[in-house]
Amino acid sequence: MRVVIAEDSVLLREGLARLLDFAQIEVAATVGNATELIPAVQKHSPDLVIVDVRMPPSFTDEGIRAALELRRRDPELAVIVLSQYVEERYAVELLTGETSGVAYLLKDRVADVDEFLAVVRRVAEGGSVLDPEVVSQLLTRQRKGDPVDALTDRETQVLALMAEGRSNAGICAELYLSESAVTKHINAIFTKLGIPPTSSANRRVLAVLQYLAANSAPEGGGRQR
């Protein structure tokens, strides 16, 4: 695995590099601003990019915009976004479209070394990881019950695979279903979760977020798996 790190904090940048090196993960390059990130990726062709949301010169959205551009150029490039706070707008934008190989983590997550390295490997392999706090803020809602509980066992299986970043073809292969059957289940999921076809956001992403929120709810506040 080859990684490029984009982080303006020298201490965090070098700390991440040393951590990955210790785990025998190659760090191809480290950069301190978003302007240098895209050329570094073009030069080193990494499998994974770790990028801070806010970077010089304005410390607003340079990092996440660079990450989005990289994903547009190469949807198979894995990206881990680090942020000090939950940036809801950017989280939704990053998760709209293909969600495999994407993670959005608060920087506090990096403090748990084993967990962070597990996330790195999972995302590099095509998995998707959202910090529970990100999920909580994206899906703050007041309602009785949870629409996820209305799904059938098969629909729940399909949604769980969607949450892992599986495509329709991947779900077909995993569950030994036809493409039309998977499409039928996904449409039923959208209907039961109240996600209309006219939704401006990606319907698949919204369904996955509801699933993750249901699974991260505290005991008594949602289903546990």
N, C-alpha and C positions, 0 to 999 in steps of 0.2 A: 504494500500500500504506500502510495506517495501522497504527501499532504503539503498544501500551501497555507500558511497562517497570515491573516491580515488583522492586526491589532495595534492600536496606537500606544497602548501602555507597554513600555519596555519590559517591566517586571512580568506582566501577564504573558506577553508574547514569548519571552525567553523561557518562562516557566512552562508554558505549553510545549515549546519545542523540546525542552529537556525531558518532560514527562513522556512525550511520544517517542523520543529517542530511547529512553529507558525501556519502553514497551516494545522496542524493535520495530517501530513504525518510522519510515523514512520521511524526514521533513525536507522537502525539495527547496523551499524558500520561505522566508519570513519578510513581511513588508509592514510599514508603519502607517500607510494611508491607502485609501481606495484607488487612487490614481495609479499606484504601482501594482495593484492586484491583478487586473486583467492582463497586462503584459507578462506578469510572472506566471499566470496560468497558461498563457499561450506558449511560453518558453518551456515550461517544465511538464505540461500535460499531467497534472495530478489526478488522483482518483477522488480526492476529497479536498474541500476548501473549508477552513474555519475562519469566520469573519465576524467582526464586531459591527453592530448596527450603526453606531455613531462614530465617525472618524473624521480626521482633518480634511478640509480646512474649516468647515462650518460646524462640525460635530452634530449634524442633524440626521441625514439619511444616506450619506455617501456609501457606507458599507453595504446596506441592504440593497441599494440601487445597483451596486456593482454585482452583488450576488444574483439578483434577478436577471441582470444582463447576461451573466455567465450561464445561468440555467436556460435562458432563451437560446443561447448559442449551442449549448450542449446539455440537453435534458438528462443525460445519463451522469453528469457530474454531480457527485454528492456534495451537499452543503450543510454545514452546521453554523447556525447563526447564534451569536452570543449577545445578550443585552443586559444592561443593568436593571432595566425596568421592562414591563410588558408594553410593547409598542403594538397596539391592537391593529392599527391600519396596516402596518408592514407584515405582521404575522398572517393576516388574512390574504394579503397580496401574494406572499410567498407560497401560501398553501392553496392558492387558486390555480388549478391545472394539475399537472403531474406531481404527485406528492411523494413518490418513492425516492429514497435517498435524501430526505430533508429532515432537519432537526431545528427546533427553536428552543433555546435554553436560556434561563437566567444565569448570570455569571456565578451565582452562589453554587450552582450545580457542579462547577469545576472543582470545588473544594473537596468533593468526594471522588477521589482518584479512580478507584475501581469502577464506580458507576459511570464516570465520564469516559473511561477507556472502553467500557462495554457499549456506550452510545456511539463512540467513534466507529467501532467495528460493525455495529448493527447498521448504522447509516451508510457506511461504505459498501455494505452488502445489499443495499436497496431498501432498508427499513425506514420507517418514519418515527420520529420521537418528538413529543411536545411536552414541555415542562407542565406539570399539573397546574401551576399558578397561571400559566398562559391559557390553558383550557378553561379554567375557572372564570377568568376575566372575559374571555371571548364568548362564553355561554352563560353569563349571568341572566338568570330568568326566574320569574315567579310563576309557578304553576303547580297544580295538583297532579301528583303522579308523574311518570316519565314515559313519553311515547315509545322509548326504546323497549319498554316492558311489553308493548303490544305486538312486537315482532314475533313471528314463529321461530322455532329452533333453526330452521334452514335459513331464514332471512337473517337471523343473528349470526350464523356462520358466514354468510356472504358479507355482511357488514364488517365482521371481525377481519376478514381477509382484505377488504377494502382499506381498513385501518392500517394494515401492514404494507399498504402500497401496491397490492396486487392489481393487475389489469383484469379486464373481463376474461381474457384468454387464460390468465393465470388462475383465476377463480374456477374456470371450467376444468382445468387440469387437476386442481387440488380436490375438487368435490365431485369430479366425474359427471359433470352436467353439460348439457348442450349450451351453445351460446344463447339461443332463444330463451332457455330456462333461466340462465343467469340474468339476462336482460329483464325478464318478467319479475324476478325476485328484487332486482334493484329498483325497478319502477314502483313495486309495492312498498319498498322501504321508504322511498321518497314521499309517497302518499301518506303512509302512517306517521312519518316524522313531520309532516306538514311543510314540506319543501316544494313549492310550486315550480312548474317549468319556467315561469317568467322571472324567477329569482335572478338578480343581477350577479350574485356570487356563484361560484361553482357548486352545483348541487351535491356532487360527490364529497367535496370538502366539508360542507355543512353537515352532511350525514355522519361523516367520520368524527367530526367534532362533538356531535351529540352522543355518539357511542363512547368516545373517550371520557366525556364529562360524566356519563352514567356510571362508567367503571371506576372513576376516580372519586366518586361521591363518598362521604363518610358513612359509617355504618348507620343504617336507619334512614339515610337520605338518598338511597339509590341502590341498584343491584350491585352485588360484589361477585367478582369472578376470579 
